[in-house]
Amino acid sequence: MNKIKRLIAKHFTNFTYFYRHLRYRIFVAVGLSIAVGTLDGFGLSMFLPLLQMVNDSSNVDTDGMGKLRFLVDFIEDSGIELTLVSVLAFMFFFFLLKGIAKYVSGRYNISIQQFFVRKLRLKILTGLSTLSFKKFITSDSGRIQNTMTGEVERLAKSFSSYFSAIQQGVIVSVYIVFTFFIDFQFAILVVIGGFLTNFIYRIVYIKTKSASKELTTQNHEYQGLVLQQVGNFKYLRSTGTEELYEKKLRNSVYQIEGSRKKIGFLNAFLLSVKEPMMVGVVALVIILQTKFLGGTLGPILISLLFFYRALAILLVMQSQWNAYLSVSGSMENMKEFQGELEENKETQGDQQIVFFEKALSLNNVSFNYGEERILYDINLNIKKDETVAFVGESGSGKTTLINLLAGLMPVDGGEFTVDGIERNDLDVHSYQRRIGYITQEPVVFNDTILNNVTFWSEPNPNTLRQFKKACKQAAIWDFIQTLPNREDTELGNNGINLSGGQKQRISIARELYKDIDILIMDEATSALDSETEKSIKKNIENLKGQYTILVVAHRLSTIKNADRVVFMENGQIKDIGRYEELVDRAPKFKKMVELQEV
């Protein structure tokens, strides 16, 4: 059994991929397709006795039906006289059952497609939320966005076309079985005809699959360019370079539409040859059956019915298969993307942090990005409610160190503990829920002030009271009261309706709204004007002693009152002490202070 599973997994990789998501549902869908084909075949089989009755109602020869004569035998054995009315009634009955089965099959196909897409989306969302930060920062953001949006839609089309092709193939197989029952020679002709047409389709399949892979890659690139255009819109507009960047986007659009055009032409070719091939094969079969194989009119007519149905369904199947191949690049990309998410999942321990109570400790810690060593021999102990500042020139490793303290990445050497719990044993998510994080670029969502600060909490007296308190601590409450819609004011894309200082205060209010123990500020005031920086600095100093505050500082004036200052250089801690102490004993730190005229 395991050998069969391995064989299927190796040679039917796409079927295996769908099966992992749908399980038994695939076989239910196939079973319904068999029912549709079988009932249609039974209905078509009643045409032979019907035609014979039209010519001679007193003499019905069922030998031409081959093994399908059991249908007529069943009618007669049931005590029902074989008349024109009874034959028509049974024909109607079979086609009615087929219609019901087809309706049930169609509804079920829609249900499992929705189930598949929903499960796929949720699985990707879960995978992305558990993706290690170290892998995320080296990933292509355009690819991530395209995969989570456009590629999922394309994969939904791929799924629909793939299973439509399979179901059509099942129905073709049912028709071929029926033709074997009626006329073995005719069945062989059907198989040969279908096999020969596949040579033409195979060439188109290869070209379509290649074009689909190109289209997926081009879509990744386009999404990345769009993300950068939106993120850098102000710069592009203010420097008059938007036309140059637009040219780059235009080239990407031309490439995408070129690939779409190629796929469209291939599909158009398949549709154009469908009918001529059908008529040609039908004509050939009639000639072979009547001129060379001694076929009689009755079996030929019923065989042609099955053949026409089989050939029509076969061509639909081939068209659906080509439609599947046109988006098969999305399938390959999705499998690869899901594999990367699974392979780079964030490691989690099982010891939870309910409250941060004692200390963060780094003992002989080192950290690498690939082959490059970023941090060396870091030893640091940060006590609860202590304010610690991290300073140093660009590239000194201070932000990387903060990322380690925030649990964003595991250490490559040494030990990092939270309240004595080693990071590998720690439920990192429970620890990170105790952290507030404010960055140089404020995080503002395209929503109301209330939702930005409360993170979409249910508005009730308790949350509104907490919201007001956090806004006052962040010195943004008075500004909110001046707005026409107050806390229900929409902030626009990335807070476009706010100044830099107001956006930063919104970010601070959000972190203070949460129940946190640790507040991290990564150069949170470096992009602000002096007056705004002074105001926010005062707000932060008022929080001193209430939280464990970790500050990455570019402007040294903001960290004068820190309990300790960690001075970093070339990935190492060069000195630790109070601000005044470092000015006295660390020449490079003193030079930094003098250059900023602090």
C-alpha positions as CSV (number, residue, x, y, z in Angstrom):
1,M,0.0,0.0,0.0
2,N,2.8,2.4,0.9
3,K,4.5,1.6,-2.4
4,I,1.4,2.5,-4.3
5,K,1.1,5.8,-2.3
6,R,4.7,6.6,-3.1
7,L,4.1,5.9,-6.8
8,I,1.0,8.2,-6.9
9,A,2.9,10.9,-5.0
10,K,5.8,10.7,-7.5
11,H,3.8,10.6,-10.8
12,F,0.6,12.4,-9.8
13,T,2.1,15.3,-7.8
14,N,-0.7,17.7,-8.5
15,F,-3.4,15.2,-7.6
16,T,-1.5,14.5,-4.4
17,Y,-1.4,18.2,-3.6
18,F,-5.2,18.5,-4.0
19,Y,-5.8,15.3,-2.1
20,R,-3.9,16.6,0.9
21,H,-6.3,19.5,1.1
22,L,-9.6,17.6,0.2
23,R,-9.1,14.0,1.2
24,Y,-12.3,11.9,0.6
25,R,-14.1,14.8,-1.1
26,I,-12.1,14.1,-4.3
27,F,-13.5,10.6,-4.6
28,V,-17.1,11.8,-3.9
29,A,-16.7,14.3,-6.8
30,V,-15.4,11.5,-9.1
31,G,-18.2,9.2,-8.0
32,L,-20.8,11.8,-8.9
33,S,-19.2,12.2,-12.3
34,I,-19.4,8.4,-12.9
35,A,-23.1,8.6,-11.9
36,V,-23.7,11.4,-14.4
37,G,-21.9,9.5,-17.2
38,T,-23.6,6.2,-16.4
39,L,-27.1,7.6,-16.3
40,D,-26.4,9.5,-19.6
41,G,-25.3,6.3,-21.1
42,F,-28.4,4.5,-20.0
43,G,-30.5,7.2,-21.5
44,L,-28.6,7.1,-24.8
45,S,-28.9,3.3,-25.0
46,M,-32.7,3.6,-25.2
47,F,-32.4,5.3,-28.6
48,L,-31.8,2.0,-30.4
49,P,-35.1,0.3,-29.5
50,L,-36.7,3.7,-30.1
51,L,-35.3,3.9,-33.6
52,Q,-36.3,0.3,-34.3
53,M,-39.9,1.0,-33.1
54,V,-40.1,3.9,-35.5
55,N,-39.3,1.6,-38.4
56,D,-41.2,-1.5,-37.2
57,S,-43.0,-1.3,-33.8
58,S,-43.8,-5.0,-33.9
59,N,-40.1,-6.2,-34.1
60,V,-37.5,-4.9,-31.8
61,D,-34.1,-6.5,-32.2
62,T,-31.9,-5.8,-29.2
63,D,-28.9,-7.8,-30.4
64,G,-27.4,-4.6,-31.8
65,M,-27.2,-3.2,-28.2
66,G,-24.6,-5.8,-27.3
67,K,-24.3,-6.3,-23.6
68,L,-26.5,-3.2,-23.0
69,R,-29.5,-5.3,-23.9
70,F,-29.8,-6.0,-20.2
71,L,-31.7,-2.6,-20.0
72,V,-34.4,-3.9,-22.3
73,D,-34.4,-7.3,-20.6
74,F,-34.9,-5.4,-17.2
75,I,-37.9,-3.6,-18.6
76,E,-39.5,-6.8,-19.9
77,D,-38.7,-8.8,-16.8
78,S,-40.4,-6.1,-14.8
79,G,-43.6,-7.0,-16.6
80,I,-43.6,-3.7,-18.5
81,E,-44.5,-4.1,-22.2
82,L,-41.9,-2.7,-24.6
83,T,-43.8,0.0,-26.3
84,L,-43.0,3.5,-27.7
85,V,-44.4,5.1,-24.6
86,S,-42.5,2.8,-22.1
87,V,-39.2,3.3,-24.0
88,L,-39.7,7.1,-24.0
89,A,-40.7,7.0,-20.3
90,F,-37.5,5.1,-19.4
91,M,-35.4,7.4,-21.5
92,F,-36.9,10.4,-19.8
93,F,-36.4,8.7,-16.4
94,F,-32.7,8.1,-17.0
95,F,-32.1,11.7,-18.3
96,L,-34.0,13.1,-15.3
97,L,-31.8,11.1,-12.9
98,K,-28.8,12.4,-14.9
99,G,-30.0,16.0,-14.5
100,I,-30.4,15.5,-10.8
101,A,-27.0,13.9,-10.5
102,K,-25.4,16.7,-12.6
103,Y,-27.0,19.3,-10.3
104,V,-25.8,17.6,-7.2
105,S,-22.3,17.2,-8.8
106,G,-22.2,20.8,-9.7
107,R,-23.2,22.0,-6.2
108,Y,-20.7,19.6,-4.7
109,N,-17.9,20.9,-7.0
110,I,-18.6,24.5,-6.0
111,S,-18.6,23.5,-2.3
112,I,-15.3,21.7,-2.4
113,Q,-13.7,24.5,-4.5
114,Q,-14.8,27.0,-1.8
115,F,-13.6,24.6,0.9
116,F,-10.2,24.3,-0.9
117,V,-9.7,28.0,-1.4
118,R,-10.7,28.8,2.1
119,K,-8.5,26.2,3.6
120,L,-5.6,27.3,1.4
121,R,-6.0,31.0,2.4
122,L,-6.2,30.1,6.1
123,K,-3.2,27.8,5.8
124,I,-1.1,30.5,4.1
125,L,-2.2,33.1,6.7
126,T,-1.2,30.7,9.5
127,G,2.1,29.9,7.8
128,L,3.0,33.6,7.3
129,S,2.1,34.4,10.9
130,T,4.4,31.6,12.1
131,L,7.2,32.4,9.6
132,S,10.5,33.1,11.3
133,F,11.4,36.8,11.2
134,K,14.9,36.0,10.0
135,K,13.4,34.3,6.9
136,F,10.8,37.0,6.4
137,I,13.3,39.9,6.2
138,T,15.2,38.1,3.4
139,S,12.0,37.2,1.4
140,D,10.6,38.9,-1.7
141,S,7.6,41.1,-0.4
142,G,6.2,41.2,-4.0
143,R,6.1,37.4,-4.2
144,I,4.5,37.2,-0.8
145,Q,1.7,39.6,-1.7
146,N,1.2,38.1,-5.2
147,T,1.0,34.6,-3.8
148,M,-1.5,35.5,-1.0
149,T,-3.8,37.4,-3.4
150,G,-3.4,36.9,-7.2
151,E,-1.9,33.4,-7.0
152,V,-4.7,32.1,-4.7
153,E,-7.3,33.3,-7.3
154,R,-5.3,31.7,-10.1
155,L,-5.0,28.5,-8.1
156,A,-8.8,28.5,-7.6
157,K,-9.1,28.5,-11.4
158,S,-6.4,25.8,-11.7
159,F,-8.4,23.7,-9.2
160,S,-11.6,24.2,-11.2
161,S,-10.0,23.3,-14.5
162,Y,-8.1,20.4,-13.1
163,F,-11.1,18.7,-11.6
164,S,-13.3,19.5,-14.5
165,A,-10.7,17.8,-16.8
166,I,-10.7,14.8,-14.4
167,Q,-14.4,14.6,-14.3
168,Q,-14.7,14.9,-18.1
169,G,-12.1,12.2,-18.4
170,V,-14.2,9.9,-16.1
171,I,-17.3,10.5,-18.2
172,V,-15.3,9.8,-21.4
173,S,-14.2,6.5,-19.8
174,V,-17.8,5.7,-19.0
175,Y,-18.8,6.3,-22.6
176,I,-15.9,4.1,-23.8
177,V,-17.0,1.3,-21.5
178,F,-20.5,1.6,-23.0
179,T,-19.1,1.5,-26.5
180,F,-17.2,-1.7,-25.6
181,F,-20.5,-3.2,-24.4
182,I,-22.1,-2.3,-27.8
183,D,-19.3,-2.8,-30.3
184,F,-15.7,-3.7,-29.4
185,Q,-14.3,-2.6,-32.7
186,F,-15.9,0.8,-32.4
187,A,-14.5,1.3,-28.9
188,I,-11.0,0.6,-30.3
189,L,-11.6,3.3,-32.9
190,V,-12.6,5.8,-30.2
191,V,-9.5,5.1,-28.2
192,I,-7.2,5.4,-31.2
193,G,-8.9,8.7,-32.3
194,G,-8.6,10.2,-28.9
195,F,-4.9,9.1,-28.7
196,L,-4.1,10.7,-32.0
197,T,-5.6,14.0,-31.2
198,N,-3.5,14.2,-28.1
199,F,-0.3,14.7,-30.2
200,I,-1.7,18.1,-31.3
201,Y,-2.7,19.0,-27.8
202,R,0.5,17.9,-26.2
203,I,2.5,20.5,-28.2
204,V,0.0,23.2,-27.0
205,Y,0.2,21.9,-23.4
206,I,4.0,22.3,-23.3
207,K,3.9,25.8,-24.6
208,T,1.0,26.8,-22.3
209,K,2.8,25.4,-19.2
210,S,6.0,27.3,-20.0
211,A,4.0,30.6,-20.6
212,S,2.3,30.1,-17.2
213,K,5.5,29.8,-15.3
214,E,6.8,33.0,-17.0
215,L,3.5,34.8,-16.0
216,T,3.8,33.8,-12.4
217,T,7.4,35.2,-12.2
218,Q,6.3,38.4,-13.9
219,N,3.4,38.8,-11.5
220,H,5.8,38.5,-8.5
221,E,8.0,41.2,-10.0
222,Y,5.0,43.5,-10.8
223,Q,3.6,43.2,-7.3
224,G,7.0,44.1,-5.8
225,L,7.3,47.2,-8.0
226,V,3.8,48.3,-7.1
227,L,4.5,47.9,-3.4
228,Q,7.7,50.1,-3.8
229,Q,5.8,52.7,-5.8
230,V,3.1,53.1,-3.1
231,G,5.7,53.1,-0.3
232,N,8.0,55.6,-2.0
233,F,5.2,57.7,-3.7
234,K,6.2,60.9,-1.9
235,Y,9.8,60.6,-2.8
236,L,9.0,59.8,-6.5
237,R,6.6,62.7,-6.8
238,S,8.9,65.3,-5.0
239,T,11.9,64.4,-7.0
240,G,10.1,64.2,-10.4
241,T,11.2,60.6,-10.9
242,E,7.7,59.1,-11.0
243,E,7.9,58.9,-14.9
244,L,11.1,57.0,-14.8
245,Y,9.6,54.5,-12.3
246,E,6.4,54.4,-14.3
247,K,8.5,53.3,-17.3
248,K,9.8,50.4,-15.3
249,L,6.2,49.4,-14.3
250,R,5.1,49.8,-17.9
251,N,7.7,47.3,-19.1
252,S,6.5,44.9,-16.4
253,V,2.9,45.3,-17.6
254,Y,3.9,44.6,-21.2
255,Q,5.7,41.4,-20.2
256,I,2.6,40.2,-18.2
257,E,0.2,41.0,-21.0
258,G,2.6,39.4,-23.5
259,S,2.4,36.1,-21.5
260,R,-1.4,36.4,-21.2
261,K,-1.7,37.0,-24.9
262,K,0.4,33.9,-25.7
263,I,-1.7,31.8,-23.4
264,G,-4.9,33.3,-24.9
265,F,-3.7,32.5,-28.5
266,L,-3.0,28.9,-27.5
267,N,-6.5,28.5,-26.0
268,A,-8.0,30.0,-29.1
269,F,-6.2,27.5,-31.2
270,L,-7.6,24.6,-29.2
271,L,-11.1,26.0,-29.5
272,S,-10.8,26.5,-33.2
273,V,-9.7,23.0,-34.0
274,K,-12.3,21.4,-31.8
275,E,-15.2,21.1,-34.3
276,P,-13.2,20.2,-37.4
277,M,-11.5,17.4,-35.5
278,M,-14.8,16.1,-34.2
279,V,-16.4,16.1,-37.6
280,G,-13.4,14.5,-39.2
281,V,-13.2,11.7,-36.8
282,V,-17.0,11.1,-37.0
283,A,-16.8,10.9,-40.8
284,L,-13.8,8.5,-40.6
285,V,-15.6,6.2,-38.1
286,I,-18.8,6.0,-40.3
287,I,-16.7,5.0,-43.3
288,L,-14.7,2.4,-41.4
289,Q,-17.8,1.0,-39.8
290,T,-19.9,0.7,-42.9
291,K,-17.4,0.1,-45.7
292,F,-14.8,-2.0,-44.0
293,L,-16.2,-3.5,-40.8
294,G,-19.6,-4.5,-42.0
295,G,-21.5,-2.5,-39.5
296,T,-25.3,-2.2,-39.6
297,L,-27.2,1.0,-39.3
298,G,-28.7,0.5,-35.8
299,P,-25.5,-0.2,-33.9
300,I,-23.7,2.5,-35.9
301,L,-26.2,5.1,-34.9
302,I,-26.2,4.2,-31.2
303,S,-22.4,3.9,-31.4
304,L,-22.2,7.3,-33.1
305,L,-24.2,8.8,-30.3
306,F,-21.8,7.5,-27.7
307,F,-18.8,8.4,-29.9
308,Y,-20.1,12.0,-30.5
309,R,-20.7,12.4,-26.8
310,A,-17.3,10.9,-25.9
311,L,-15.4,12.9,-28.5
312,A,-17.2,16.2,-27.4
313,I,-16.4,15.5,-23.8
314,L,-12.8,14.5,-24.7
315,L,-12.3,17.8,-26.4
316,V,-13.8,19.7,-23.5
317,M,-11.5,17.7,-21.2
318,Q,-8.5,18.7,-23.3
319,S,-9.6,22.4,-23.3
320,Q,-10.0,22.2,-19.5
321,W,-6.6,20.6,-19.1
322,N,-5.0,23.3,-21.2
323,A,-6.8,25.9,-19.0
324,Y,-5.3,24.2,-16.0
325,L,-1.9,24.3,-17.5
326,S,-2.3,28.0,-18.2
327,V,-2.3,28.6,-14.5
328,S,-0.1,25.6,-13.5
329,G,2.8,28.0,-12.7
330,S,0.7,29.2,-9.8
331,M,0.4,25.6,-8.6
332,E,4.2,25.2,-8.7
333,N,4.7,28.5,-7.0
334,M,2.1,27.8,-4.3
335,K,3.6,24.4,-3.5
336,E,7.1,25.9,-3.2
337,F,5.8,28.8,-1.1
338,Q,3.9,26.6,1.3
339,G,7.0,24.4,1.6
340,E,9.1,27.4,2.5
341,L,6.6,28.5,5.1
342,E,6.6,25.1,6.7
343,E,10.4,24.7,6.5
344,N,11.0,28.2,8.1
345,K,8.4,28.0,10.8
346,E,9.1,29.9,14.0
347,T,10.3,27.6,16.8
348,Q,8.2,27.8,19.9
349,G,8.7,26.4,23.4
350,D,5.9,25.5,25.8
351,Q,6.8,27.8,28.8
352,Q,4.6,30.8,28.8
353,I,5.2,34.3,30.1
354,V,2.1,35.7,31.9
355,F,4.0,38.8,33.2
356,F,7.6,39.9,32.8
357,E,8.8,39.9,36.4
358,K,12.6,39.8,36.7
359,A,15.1,40.3,33.9
360,L,16.2,39.8,30.3
361,S,19.7,38.2,30.1
362,L,22.1,37.7,27.3
363,N,25.1,35.5,28.0
364,N,27.9,35.2,25.4
365,V,25.4,35.7,22.6
366,S,26.4,35.8,18.9
367,F,24.2,36.2,15.8
368,N,24.8,35.7,12.1
369,Y,23.0,36.6,8.9
370,G,24.1,33.8,6.6
371,E,27.9,33.7,6.7
372,E,28.2,37.2,8.1
373,R,28.7,37.6,11.9
374,I,26.6,40.5,13.2
375,L,26.9,40.3,17.0
376,Y,29.8,39.0,19.1
377,D,30.0,37.9,22.7
378,I,27.1,39.9,23.9
379,N,26.6,39.9,27.7
380,L,23.8,42.0,29.1
381,N,21.3,41.9,32.0
382,I,18.3,44.1,31.9
383,K,16.1,44.3,35.1
384,K,12.4,44.9,35.2
385,D,11.3,48.6,34.9
386,E,14.8,49.6,33.9
387,T,15.4,52.1,31.1
388,V,18.2,51.1,28.9
389,A,19.4,53.0,25.8
390,F,21.4,51.4,22.9
391,V,23.7,53.8,20.9
392,G,26.3,53.4,18.3
393,E,27.1,54.2,14.7
394,S,25.0,52.8,11.8
395,G,25.9,49.1,11.4
396,S,27.1,48.7,15.0
397,G,24.4,46.0,15.7
398,K,22.1,47.9,18.0
399,T,18.9,47.2,16.1
400,T,19.8,43.6,15.6
401,L,20.4,43.3,19.4
402,I,16.9,44.8,20.0
403,N,15.4,42.3,17.6
404,L,16.9,39.5,19.7
405,L,15.6,41.0,22.9
406,A,12.1,41.2,21.3
407,G,12.3,37.5,20.5
408,L,12.1,38.1,16.8
409,M,15.1,35.9,16.0
410,P,16.8,33.1,17.9
411,V,20.5,33.5,18.9
412,D,23.1,31.5,17.0
413,G,25.4,31.2,20.0
414,G,25.2,31.7,23.7
415,E,22.0,32.0,25.7
416,F,19.1,34.5,25.9
417,T,16.7,34.1,28.8
418,V,13.5,35.8,29.9
419,D,12.9,35.5,33.7
420,G,15.3,32.6,33.6
421,I,13.6,30.8,30.8
422,E,15.8,30.0,27.8
423,R,14.5,31.2,24.5
424,N,14.2,27.7,23.0
425,D,11.9,26.7,25.9
426,L,9.9,29.9,25.7
427,D,6.5,30.3,24.2
428,V,7.7,33.4,22.3
429,H,4.3,34.6,21.4
430,S,3.3,34.8,25.1
431,Y,6.4,36.9,25.7
432,Q,5.9,39.2,22.7
433,R,2.3,39.9,24.0
434,R,4.0,41.7,26.9
435,I,6.0,44.0,24.5
436,G,5.1,47.3,22.9
437,Y,7.1,48.2,19.9
438,I,7.5,51.7,18.4
439,T,9.6,52.2,15.3
440,Q,11.1,55.1,13.4
441,E,8.4,54.7,10.8
442,P,5.1,54.8,12.7
443,V,2.7,52.0,12.1
444,V,-0.7,53.5,11.1
445,F,-3.5,51.5,9.6
446,N,-6.0,52.8,7.1
447,D,-8.8,53.0,9.6
448,T,-10.1,55.2,12.5
449,I,-8.0,56.5,15.3
450,L,-10.0,54.3,17.7
451,N,-9.3,51.2,15.8
452,N,-5.7,52.1,15.3
453,V,-5.1,52.5,19.0
454,T,-7.4,49.7,20.3
455,F,-6.5,47.3,17.5
456,W,-10.2,46.7,16.7
457,S,-11.3,45.9,20.2
458,E,-15.0,46.0,20.9
459,P,-15.9,49.6,21.8
460,N,-17.4,49.4,25.3
461,P,-17.1,51.7,28.4
462,N,-13.9,49.8,29.6
463,T,-12.1,49.9,26.2
464,L,-13.1,53.6,25.7
465,R,-11.8,54.5,29.1
466,Q,-8.5,52.6,28.4
467,F,-8.3,54.3,25.0
468,K,-8.6,57.8,26.6
469,K,-6.0,57.0,29.2
470,A,-3.5,55.8,26.6
471,C,-4.1,58.8,24.4
472,K,-3.5,61.2,27.3
473,Q,-0.2,59.4,28.2
474,A,0.9,59.8,24.5
475,A,-0.2,63.5,24.5
476,I,-2.6,63.0,21.6
477,W,-5.9,63.3,23.4
478,D,-6.2,67.1,23.0
479,F,-5.6,66.9,19.3
480,I,-8.2,64.2,18.9
481,Q,-10.8,66.4,20.5
482,T,-10.3,69.1,17.9
483,L,-11.2,66.7,15.0
484,P,-14.9,66.8,13.7
485,N,-15.3,63.0,14.1
486,R,-12.9,62.8,17.1
487,E,-11.8,59.1,17.7
488,D,-13.8,58.0,14.6
489,T,-11.7,60.1,12.2
490,E,-10.3,58.0,9.3
491,L,-6.6,58.4,9.1
492,G,-6.1,57.5,5.4
493,N,-3.4,55.4,3.8
494,N,-0.5,55.1,6.2
495,G,-1.9,58.1,8.3
496,I,-1.6,60.5,5.4
497,N,-3.9,62.9,7.2
498,L,-1.5,63.2,10.2
499,S,1.8,64.9,10.7
500,G,4.9,62.8,11.6
501,G,4.6,63.7,15.3
502,Q,0.9,62.9,15.4
503,K,1.5,59.5,13.7
504,Q,4.2,58.7,16.3
505,R,1.9,59.6,19.1
506,I,-0.8,57.3,17.7
507,S,1.8,54.5,17.7
508,I,2.8,55.2,21.3
509,A,-0.9,55.3,22.4
510,R,-1.5,51.9,20.8
511,E,1.4,50.4,22.7
512,L,0.3,52.0,26.0
513,Y,-3.3,50.8,25.4
514,K,-2.1,47.2,25.4
515,D,-1.3,45.5,28.7
516,I,2.5,45.4,28.4
517,D,5.6,45.2,30.6
518,I,8.3,46.1,28.0
519,L,8.3,49.1,25.7
520,I,10.8,49.1,22.8
521,M,11.5,52.3,20.9
522,D,13.7,51.8,17.8
523,E,14.8,55.3,16.8
524,A,11.2,56.4,17.4
525,T,12.0,60.1,17.4
526,S,14.8,60.4,14.8
527,A,12.5,61.5,12.0
528,L,10.7,64.2,14.0
529,D,11.3,67.9,14.3
530,S,13.0,69.1,17.5
531,E,9.8,70.5,19.1
532,T,7.8,67.3,18.5
533,E,10.8,65.2,19.7
534,K,11.0,67.2,22.9
535,S,7.3,66.7,23.6
536,I,7.5,62.9,22.9
537,K,10.7,62.6,25.0
538,K,8.9,64.2,27.9
539,N,6.0,61.7,27.5
540,I,8.5,58.8,27.5
541,E,10.3,60.1,30.6
542,N,6.9,60.2,32.4
543,L,6.7,56.4,31.8
544,K,10.1,55.7,33.3
545,G,9.8,53.2,36.1
546,Q,6.4,52.0,34.9
547,Y,7.8,49.8,32.1
548,T,11.0,48.2,31.1
549,I,12.0,50.6,28.4
550,L,14.5,49.7,25.7
551,V,15.5,52.7,23.4
552,V,17.6,52.6,20.3
553,A,18.7,56.2,20.0
554,H,20.1,58.2,17.1
555,R,19.7,61.6,18.9
556,L,21.7,61.3,22.1
557,S,19.7,64.1,23.8
558,T,16.8,61.7,24.2
559,I,18.7,59.2,26.4
560,K,20.3,61.5,29.0
561,N,18.0,60.2,31.7
562,A,18.3,56.5,30.9
563,D,19.3,54.2,33.8
564,R,22.0,52.8,31.6
565,V,23.5,53.4,28.1
566,V,24.8,50.5,26.1
567,F,27.5,51.7,23.6
568,M,28.0,49.4,20.7
569,E,30.6,49.2,18.0
570,N,31.2,46.6,15.2
571,G,28.6,44.1,16.7
572,Q,30.1,44.3,20.2
573,I,29.2,46.0,23.5
574,K,32.1,48.4,24.1
575,D,30.8,50.0,27.3
576,I,27.8,50.2,29.6
577,G,27.1,52.9,32.1
578,R,25.1,56.1,32.9
579,Y,25.2,58.8,30.2
580,E,27.6,61.0,32.2
581,E,29.9,58.0,32.9
582,L,30.3,57.1,29.2
583,V,31.0,60.7,28.3
584,D,33.9,60.6,30.8
585,R,35.4,57.2,29.9
586,A,34.4,56.4,26.3
587,P,36.2,58.7,23.9
588,K,34.1,57.6,20.9
589,F,30.8,58.1,22.7
590,K,32.1,61.5,23.9
591,K,32.9,62.4,20.3
592,M,29.4,61.4,19.2
593,V,28.0,63.7,21.9
594,E,30.2,66.6,20.8
595,L,29.3,66.2,17.1
596,Q,25.6,66.4,18.0
597,E,26.3,69.4,20.3
598,V,24.2,67.7,23.1
